[in-house]
Amino acid sequence: MKMHRISIGPLFLGLIVMIVSVCGQGADAQTLRGHTDSVRSVVFSPDGTTLASGSDDDTLRLWDVNTGTEIEKLTGHTGDVNSVAFSPDGQTIASGSDDDTLRLWDVNTGTEIKKFTGHTDDVNSVVFSPDGQTIASGSDDDTLRLWDVNIGIEIKKITGHTWGVKTVSFSPNGQTLASGSGYGTIGLWDVNIATQIKKFTGHTSRVYSVSFSPDGQTLVSGSSDDTLRLWDINTGTEIKKIIGHRAEEVDPRSVNSVSFSPDGQTIASGGDERTVRFWDVNTGTEIRKFTGHTSLVKTVSFSPDGQTIASGSLDDTIRLWNVPDIIPQKITGGGLSVSFSPDGQTLASGSRDNTIRLWDVNTGTEIKKLTGHTSYVYSVSFSPDGQTLASGSRDN
């Protein structure tokens, strides 16, 4: 194998990320304790300073994100609180419960403002419309319902699902509602006329969670068939299927909650195998797995700035996780060997095309192509000062 020494020079001090290199360890920042039973739902306030949670202990709780301390305990429900949602202005919270009701709460006082009745079975999911004037709910009575926030009455009842409506989500423009059912189907509904626009099929078991991308063009879903799926809103076709929440000792293996990041580039998910996972939307690859919960993870939510993921679990705790600082860049070229520069800012790769390439880690772009070898480059290595690169090739 022929070895070459190549002078890099001071110009090339950029690096590139080859597959999943994550800056920031995604460490468990803090654990919030106070609920006395499983945590079913968590959501950040619009300003990111407060977290709301719903639990099987029949309560909602408000938490200070910075200190991790409980601010308020909201009582009134007589069954598990399955879902909580902040209004767009952050002044009220909606909740849905196994007591078949929705309730509206004043954030500042912790008092119940309204109780919405009409569902005849567990209310699994609630969400505010982007303008804050409407709440949508999904229930095991197989219906979605739309409610007027100001006067507290039901506006529309939408039917079509079977085996219960497990999750609902408004599109960013508020004109469309997505829902997932216990039968494994996803519905898209026109909010104004309460009719189904599209039906997505592909999941083979219950759909527990759906979330729109910030631009409203993509929907992500999580199911008890152990998959996340990405869907094109306009065509109704499946874009990508992601399999990752697996553990041999857990049956069934379920993706219980999914959430798009505010920039639409990543997805967080929580599953039965007690992990929270962080995914690249474009490639479908896992960026990071967060471990620490000791039971099923039922809910995940991004903070408004995208820097924190909150998760709630059947272990009765809420955890806040630091989001990785760098999203993986995909570098193509059939690399046989890679080496980072000492400062971590440049990646060198050797390839079957007989070349060595230098890459900028932050952008994923090629800085320079080095030629000279006449066969595959099997090995590359930086000198300790980062100024020289050694390479080994099949050309001897």
N, C-alpha and C positions, 0 to 999 in steps of 0.2 A: 504493500500500500504506500503510495507516494504522499509525502507530507509537504505542505506549503505553508509559509508564513506570509500573512498579508497585513500590511500597515493600514489601520483604519483611519487614523488622523483625528484631530480634535473636532472635526465637523460632525462626526456621526455619533452623537450621544443621545439618540432617541431609541425607543425600544418598541417591541410589539408583543402583544399577548397571543400566544399560540392557541391554546384551547381554553380551558377554564382556569385562568389565573385571576384570583380575586384579591383585591386590596381591601383591607379591613376584614376581620375574621368572622363577621356575622355573629358576634358573641351575644349571648343572652344578657341584655343590658340590665333588666330588672324584672322581678317577679312580683305581681300584685296579688295579695291574699286578703280575703275577707268573705267571699262567697262560701256558703256551707254546702254547696252541691255543684253539679256540673255547670260549666259556663258554655252557653249555647251561641252567644252572639256578642261581638265587640265592634265598635265603630268610633272613629275619631270625630271630634267636632271640626267644623270647617276651618277654624284657626289653628287646629292641631294641638291646643293646650289641654284639652279634656278628652277623656275616653269614657264612653258609656258601655255598659255590659248588661247582658240579660242571663239569668241563671235558672236552673231547676229548683233553686231555693225560693222561687216565686218573686224575686226582687230584681230591680234594676239598680245599678250602682254607678256613680260618677267618680272618676279618678283624676287626680292631677298628674299629667304625663311627666312633668319634670321631676317631681318628688316621689311618685308612685303611691301617694297616700289617697285614701278614700275621702271624697268630699261630701258625698250624700248617698243615702240609701233610700230608694223610692219603693214604697209598698202600696199594695192595692190589688194586684193580680192574685187569683186563687189557684193558679196552675203554673207550670213551667213557663218561663219567659223565653220564647224561642228566637225572637228577633227584635233588634232595636235599630233606630235610624234617627239621625239628627236632621232637623230642618235646614235648608240652605243658609238661613241667617243665624243658625246655632242657638236660637232662643228656646226651641221646643224639641222634645224627643217623642217619637212614636214607638210603641211596643206592641208585639203580638204574642198571644199566650195560648196555652192548652185550655184556658177557661173560656175559649171561643170568642174572646173580645180583643179589640184594639184599644189602646189608651194613649192619650196625649198628655204630656207632662211639661210643666214649666221648669226650665233648667235652673233658673236663679233661685226659685223657692222650693223646688222638689215636690210641688203639689200637682195632683191630677187635675187637668183642665177639662178633659172630655173622655167619655167612654163610648166606643162605637160598637153596637151590637147588630147582628145579622147573620154572621157565620154560624153554622150548626156543628162545627167540629174544630179541632185544633187550628189555630192561626200560626202558620209556619214562617211566614216572611212578610215584612212590611218595608216600604220604601217611599220616600217623598218624591214628588215630581220636581224637576229643576227649578220651577218658579215657586215652589213651596205651598201651592194652593190645593194640591191633591195628594192623597195617600193611596197607594195601591197595596193590596194584601192578597196573599195566597193561602189556601186552607185545605185541610184534608176532607172538606165537604165538596172537593172537586171544582171549586169556583175561584176566580179572581174577582176582586171587588175594588171599585174606585170610590173614594170618600171625599167629600168636601170638608176641608180642614176648618174653615171658618164657622160653618153652621152644624158640622158634625153629623151629616146625613150621607147615606149611600147614594151615589150618583148612578153607577152602573154595576150590573152583575154580569160577568163573562163566564160562559160555560164552554166545555169542549174537552177538557182534560179528564182522564180517569186515574184512579189510584192516588188521588190527592195532588194538590199543587204545593210543591216543596220550596220553591224559590221564585222571586219576582225581581225585575230590575228595569228601571226606566232608561231609555236612550238619552244621550246628552241633550237633545233638542226637545225632549218631553213628548214627542209625537207617537212613540212606539213603546210598547211594553213587551219584555221577554219573560217567559215563565218556563219552569222545568217541572216535570211531573214524576210521580211514582211509577208510571208506566215506561219511563225512559225517553219520552218525547220532549221536545222544546217547541214552544209556540211563540210566534211574533204576532202582536196584536196592534191594530190601529186604535189608539186611545180615544179618538173623537167619535168613531162609529162602533167601537167595541166588537170589531170583527177580526178574525184571524187573517193575517197577511201571508204568513209562511209557516210551515211545519218542518222542523229539522229532525231527521231520524238517523240513527247510527249507534247511539248508546244502547247497551243491552241490559241495563238495569236503571234503577232510580236516579234521576238527576237532582242533586241536592243544592246546586249553586250555579248561578249564571251571572256574568258581569260584562257590561259593554266596555269597549275600548274608548278612550277619551274622544276620539274622532267619530265614534258611532258606527264605524264601518265593519267592526269585528266583534263577535261575541265569543267569550270563553265559557265553557261549562265543565262542571265536575260531577262525577257519577260514582255510584257504588260498583260500577264495572271496572274500577281501578284506572280510569283514564280521565285526562283533561282533553277537551277537543276545542279547536278553534274553527269558527264558522264565518263565512262571508255573508254579511247581512243582505247584500243586494241580490246575490244569486241563490242563497240558501244552501250552498255547498260546503262540505267539510274541507277546511284548508289543511288541518294538521291534527294528528292524534298523538298525544303524549302519554307514555306509560312510564310510571316511575315510583308511585306509592305502593311498594310491595314489601311484604314481610311474611316469611313462611308461617310464623306462629299466629298470624292474625287472619281471621276468616269471619265475615267477608272483608276484603281489602277495598276500602272506599276512599274517594276524594270528596271530602265533605264541604269544602269551601274554596272558592277561587276569587281572586281580586286582581284587576289590572292596576299597575302603577300609574301615577298621574301623568307620566310622559308616554305611556302606552308601549314602552319597550320591554317591560318585564311583567311577569305574573307571579303572584304568591299563591300557594295552595296549602291546605292542611288535610291530613289524612288519618286513617285508622291506625297506621303503624307509628303514631305518636310523633311524627315529624312535621315541620313546616318546610316547604321547598320553594326555591326561587328559580324561575325559568326565563330563558331568553326567548322572546316572542318570535323572532325571525328564524331562529334555527331549531327551536323546540328542545334545546339542550338545558340540562340542569346546571345552574350556576353555583348554587349553594344549598346544602341541607342543614337545617337547624334542629338540633336535638336538645332535649331537656325535659319536655313534658313526660309524664309517667303514665298517661292514658291517652285515649283518642283525642285528636285535635278536631274540634267541631267548627271553628270559625277563624278567619284571618281578615285583616284589614290594613291597608296602607295609610300612613299619615299623609296629610295634604302635600307635604314637601317631598314625599317619596323616600325619606331617609330612615323610616322606622316601620316595622311590621308588628302589629299586635295580633296575638293569638289567644284563643280560649279553648279550654280542654275539659274533659270529664275528670281530670285530676283536681278540679275546683279552682284552678289558678288561671291567671292571665299573665302572659309574658310579652315583653317588648324586646324586639331584636333589631340590632343595627344592620341596615342594608349594606351589602358590599358596595364599595366605592367605585369599582371598575366593572363595566359590563364586558364580557368576553368579546374579543374581536376574532373574526374568522379569517385565517390566512390560507390561501390556496396555493398549491404548487407542488404537492407530493413530497413533502419534506421527509428525509430519512434520518436527520439528526438536527437538533436545535440546541442553542446555548444562549443564555442571557448574558448581557454585559454586566460588569460588576456593579454598576449603578442602577441596574434593573430597568433601564430606559430603552434598550435596544435588544432585539432578538436576531440572532443569526441562524440561518437554516441551510442545510445541505440537501441536494435533491437528485432525483433520477435524471433530470435534464442537464446534469454536469455542471450546474451553477451553484454558487453560494449567494444568498440574498440577505440583506439587512432590512429589518422592519421596525417601524415606529409602533411601540406597544400601545400608546394611547389612542392612536387613530387607526391602526391596522393597515397602514399604507406602506408600500415598499419604498425604502430610502435609496438602495443601490443594489445593482446586480454585479457580482464578481465572477468573471469568466477566466478560464485557463485550463481547468481539468478537462480531460477527454473521456471521462466515464463517470459513473455514479459517485456522488460525494457522500461518504458514509459517516463522517465525523467532523464536527466543528467545535472549537473551544477558544474563548477569549483569554488573553493575557490578563494578569492581575490588575494592570493599570487601564485596561479596556482599549488600548491603542493598537493592539495587534491581534489578529485572528489566525489560528492554526487550523488546517483542514486536512483530512485524509480521504483518499479516493481509490476506487477500483482500478484506476489507470496506473497503479503502482508508484 
